[in-house]
Amino acid sequence: MASFVPTPGGHAIASWAFRSLRRCDRARPPLRINLTMPSEPTETDTAVTDDRVGPMGTADVGTAVAATPDDVLFVRSADAAFQVVTLSANGERVQVRDGVETAPAGARVLSGPPAIGGGPVTVVCSTKSGQGRASTVYRDAVGPLLRALDVAHTVVETTSAEHVAEIARGLGTGPQTLVVLSGDTSVHELINNVEAGDTLRLCVIPTGSGNALLTSLGATVRSAVAALVFGTVRPLSAFSVVLPPGTREAQPETETTPYRVLPPVAEPVQVYALVVASWAIHAALVGDSDTPEYRKLGNARFAKAAQENLARNEPWRGSIAYTPVGGGPAETVPGTEHSYVLLTGISSLEPGFVVAPDAVPLSGRFWFVHMGFLPGDEIMEVLMKAYKGGEHVHDPRTFYKEVDGLEVTVAAGEPDRMRRWCVDGRIFVSGEGAPVRVLKGGPTVRGRPVELLA
């Protein structure tokens, strides 16, 4: 199959756009939505045995270190004393104290190797992700922690939009462990550029503007840093989108390249996704907001893209069939006019926007969310219910179902803007004459097992 080089995108843009439109369009009748973001999840400690640990699995009580158990990430024996490692509430600062005579009360004890292993580890700081925090979080938290754990590692700071893909292609085929400080885009770039080979283990510290995968796992910067020590490994089950010959990718403007639409490919293209694949209005919002004329508007482009697409009141035409869970004959979605077509394996595209409330990240299962043709104000009305814990899935205008696959054939003669697909924020204009297929994930990505430490 042909391949594309991934470029940055924003799969959460559509949910931001609807929310931004609601904020700025005060002429509309107000939809009373609770947009309070969820609080940071509480981490649960598991007692670990150590020869200096009391009967309840906690270190002996002492007063030599002025730190509470909530601040202490772990303690471990070091000769005749303790090493005490603390982690700030936001996860962006680690402090290491050696030679402590008495451990803090209730501190978690590390008696064996950390979850990340002993190295070698490659740390990738995506310098353009989000607000550019990756390098700072490495300097103040991840780096000190890895050094305290005696984990051999090298650090790579990205210098261009293509750098993460280049790193992935240069990994080789042997076992690899990467700590990636970034958003979802960099993880997408990594898995779509690795070679077939031995296991690739990823630990993602969510420092990007879109952290949907980690958000759905309930992870924060703090819990992701802590996972380097006490995390668990799970297969990273990515689903895939197979686009037909004639497909073109729209690549957004970067520091070194202008906005461009690549030439059509002659063979089918398989793109792996961790977060979302969509057609219709979700893809239209993401695609429009990344074009040069919209980017000139700054953050206001998201609301403008939403407003203009909703105002058109036009359907996306095509036929849709899905594969039921467990296989069996494909089932056809009634009608040929659609407004919202989205597949995802995670619950939330951003904090608070619960698009698939039953989705369990990394489970290998994925969910289909569909709306037939609706006027723009009704689309917005339904989608705003996603901010109420995913109530939109109970709206009779929404079709919501776990599936094993999906096949969409866009109607012949539809213009390019109605043929756009969003795959983890990347925009593709699908080729004509053949369907786009979305396939359930398996144990490998591009012939390589991929694991997530979280």
N, C-alpha and C positions, 0 to 999 in steps of 0.2 A: 504494500500500500504506500501511497505517497505520504509525505509528512510536511507539517508546517512548523516554523519556529514560533513558539508561544511569545506573546507580547503582553504587557500589563493590561489589565482590565479591571472592572469592578462589578462582580456579580450582585453586590448588595445595592447597586445604584438604583434599581427600580424601586426597592422599598424606601430608600432615602427620598426618591423623587416624589412618591405618593405622599410621604410625610411632609416634605418641603412644600408641596403644592397645597396641602391642607393648611399649613402655617401662613402662606402668603396670600391665599385666595379667600379672604374674609368675606367676600360677597356671597359665597356659597352658604346654604344652611349648614350650621356647624354640626359635625359628627362628633359626639362626645366620646373620645377615645382616651383611655388611660395609657399614656406613653412613658410611665415610670419604668426605668430600666431595672432589671433584676439586680439584687445585691450580690456581692461576690460570694461564691459558694464556700462553705466551710470545709476544710480538709479534715479527714478522719485519720487519726494516728493508729498504727498497729504496733503493739509492743514487740520489741526485738530483744532477744536474750543477749546478755553480756555478763562477764564474770564480776562486774561491779554494779550489777543491777539488783534492785530490791525485789521482793516477792510479787509485786504488781507489775513488773516489767518496766519500771521507771528508775532513773538514776538516783543514787543516794542524795538526800536533801543537803543543800549547802547554801552559803551566802556570799561566796567569793565573786560571783558574777551577777551584776545588776541587770537581769533580763528575765522576762516572764516566759512561761512555756510557749505562748503564742508567738513570741519573737524568735525563739530558738528553733532552728531547723533540725539540728541534730547535735549530739555530743558523741565522742568516741574516745576510748582509752588511748593515751599516748605516753608510753613509758610509765612513770609513776603518777602522771597527772591526766588531765582531760584536754582535748581540743574541743572548743565550743564554737559552733558556726550559727550565726543569726541571720535572719532574712527579714527585710523590711516588709511592712504591710502591703505595699504595692509591688513587691517582688523585684524592685530595681536596685537594691543595694544588699550586698552580702558583707558581713564582717566576720573575721576569723581570729579567734583568741587561742593561743597555745599556752601550755604550761599552767592551766587552771587547776587548782588543787581540789576543788569541790564543785560538782556539777549542779546546775540549777535544778530545782525541784520539778519533777514531772517531765523532764526533757526526754525526747526520743533518742534512743541510742542506736548508733550505727556500728554493728559488730562485724559485718562482712563487706564485700565489695559493693559499690554503689550500682544502681540500676544501669547507668550509662556504661559500665564496664571500665576497664583500665586504659582504653585507647588502643591504637591511635584514633582520634576523633577530628573531623574537620568541622570548624565553626564557620558558618556563612552568615555574614551581616549584610542584609539587604538595605543599603544605605538610603534608597529612595522610597522605601515602604513607609506608609503612614506619615508621621511627623518626623521621620528620620531618627528615631530613638534607638535603632538596633545597635549601633556602635557604642552608645552610652550604656545601654543595658549590659552589653558584653563587658565593657570596662569595669563597671561598678558591681555587677552581680555574677554573670556567668563565668567570666574569667577568674575572679577570685575563688569561686566555688570549685571549678575544675582544678585549679592549682592546689587548693586545700585537699582535694580528693586524690591528688597525684595522678590525674588523668592527662596523658600526653595528648596535645592537640595543636593544630595549626589554625590560623584565622585568615579568612579571605573576606575582604570588603568589596562589595560589588561596585563596579565603575561604569556600568552601562545597563540598558534595559535587556541586553542579550547575555549578560555575564552569567546569570544563574544557569541558563541553558548550556553555556560553554562549560561551566563547572560540572554539570551532570554528564555531559558527553566525555569529559576527561576523567571520570571516576574509575574506569576500568571495570573488570568483571569480578574481582574479588569481593569479599565481604566488606561493607563500608558502614560507618556510623557518622551521621551528620547532625549537628545542632544548627537549626535554621532560625535566625531571628528575622521574622518577616511576617507578611500576611499570607492569604491563601494563594495569591498569584505566584509567588516564588515556589511554593510546594507544587503547584500545577506545572510550572516550568520544569522542575526537577523530574517528576515522574514521566513527563512526556518526552524526555531526552535521554534517559538512562539506557545503557546497553543491557542486553540479556546477560545474566550472570548470577552470582551468589547474593545472599540477602542484603538489602539496603535497609538500615534502621534510621529512622528520622525522629528527632525530638524538636518540636516546633515551639518557639517562644513567640507568642502573638503580639508583634510590634507593628503590624500593618494597619491600614485603614479598613480593610475587610478581613475579619478573622472568623468567618462563619463556621469553619470546621471546628476550631477550638471552642468557639462560643457554644456550639451545640453539645460539646463534651462537658460543658460547665467549667471550662478551664479559663484561667487568668494568667497574666504574666507570673504572678507569684506561684500558682500551682504548677505551671509549666517548668519553672526553675526548680521547684522542689522535686518534680518528677525525675530530674537528673539523678537524684539520690534514691527516691523511694517509689518511682513510677512503675507501671506495668506495661508490658509489650503486647500489642494486639496487631493482627494483620490489617494493613491499610487497603481496604477493599474499594477499589475505584471502579466505577462503571464506565462504559465507553460509548461514544457517539460515532457512527460510521456515516460519513457524508459522501454523496455520490460523485462520480466524475463531473467536471465542470464547476465544482465548488471553488469559490474564491474567498480568501481571508482579508478582512479589513483591518489593517494595522494602524493603531493610533499614532499620533505625533509623539516623538521622543526628542531628547536633547540633540540627537544626531541625525534623525531621519524625519521627513515630513509625513503627514497622513497619506496613506496609500492603500489601494486595493490590489492585492497580488494577482498575477495571472491565474487563470483556471487550471486545475490539476487534471491530468489525464486518467488517473486511477482513483479508486475510492480512498478516502482519508479516514483513519481511525484516530480519534482524539480521546484521551482518558480524562475523566472528570471526577472530582472529589466533592463538589458542592452542588452544581446545578447544570441542567441542560434545558433550554427553553426556546420556544417559537412564539410568535404573535407579540402581544404588547410588551411583555417583559424584555424580550430581545430587542424590540424597537426602541425602548427607553435607553437601554444600555448602549445600543449602537448609535443613536442620535447624539447622546451626550458626549461621545468620544470624537465627534467630527470637528474639524477646525472652527466652523462657524459657531458651534455651541461652546467649545472650550474657551473662546474669547470672553464668555459671560461668567467665567469662574464657577463658584458653587451654584449660582442661580441657574446654570444650564440644566440641572436635574429637574427643577420645577418646570422650566420652560418646555423641556422634552416631554414631560408628563402631560402638561396642559395641552400642547399641540396634538399629541397622539390621541388623547381622550376626546378632544374637540372634533376630530375627524369622523368619529362614529362610523368607522368602516370595518368590515370583517376581514379576517385572514382566511382565505379559502383553501380547502384541501380535505383529504380524507385521512382519518386516524383509526388505527387498530392497535390493540394492546394484547400482550401475551399474559394470560392469567398466571398467578403464582402456582408453581408446580408443573407448568406446561399446559398442553392441550391446545385446541384450536384457538386461533386469534379471535378476539371479540371486537366488533366495530363500534366506534363512538358515533351515536346518532348525529346526523347533520353534516353539512360541509362548510359551515361558517363558524368561525371560532374567534375568541378574544384572548384567551389565556391558556397556554399549554406549557406545563413545567414539570420536570422530573427532578427529584432530589433524594439523597440518602441521609440528609440531616434535617433537623427540626427547624432551625432558625437561620435566615440569611443575614440577620444582624440582631443584636440584642433587642428583644421585644417583638420582633417580626416573626411569628411562629407560623411558617408556611405549611409545615407538615408535622402536626403535633405528635403523630405516632411513630415518626422516624427515629431510629436508634443509630447514631453514628457508628461507623465501622462494623455494622452488623451484616453487611453484604446484601441488605434489602433496600429497595427504593420505592418511592411513592409518586403517583401521578396526580397532579392537580389541574383541573380543566374547567373552563367556562366556555359555553357556546357564545355566540354573538350577543353582546349586551351593549346598550348605549354607554358612553363614557362615564356619566355620573353613576351608573349602576356598577360598573367595574370598580370605581373608586370606593363606593359604598361597601361592596363585598370585601375588597382587599383590606380596608381599614379594620375589618373584624379580625384580621391576623394579629393585630396589636392587642387583642383581647384574649390572648392565649390560644389563638388558632380557631376562633369561633366561625370563621368563614367556611370551614369544612362542613359545618352543619347547615349552611345556607342551601336551600334547594337549587339555587343557581350554580352551585359548585358540584363537580363530580370529583370525588377523592377516593383513591384506591391504591393499595399495594399491588404492584405488577412485577412481572419478570422481564418485560421488554415493551417497546413501543415502536410503531412504524408510522411515519407521517409522509404523505405524498402531497406536496404543494400543487395546487391546481395549475394546469398549463397556462402559460401566458401571463402569470402574475409578475409584477415589476420586482426589481431587486429588493426594494425596501420591504416587500411583503414576504421575501424568501429568507430573511435573516434569522440566524440561529445564534444564541448565546451559549457558550460552553465555558463555564467558570470565568466569565467576563470577557472571553474572546468572542469576536463576531465573525461569523461565516455567512456568505451568501450561497445557499445551496444550489447545486446544479439541477438542471431540469431533466425530466424523463425518468427519474428513479427516486425511490423513497429515501428519507433519512431514517436510520435505525438507531435506537438507543438500547444498549444491551446491559444486562445485569453483570456486576463485577465478579471476578474470580480471585484465586489466591495469588496471581502474579500480575504484574504490569509490564508490558513489553518484554515478556519472558523473564522477569526478575521478581522474586518475592520482595515485598516492601512491608515494613513494620513501622508502627508508630509507638513511641515511648511517651506515655502521658499519664 
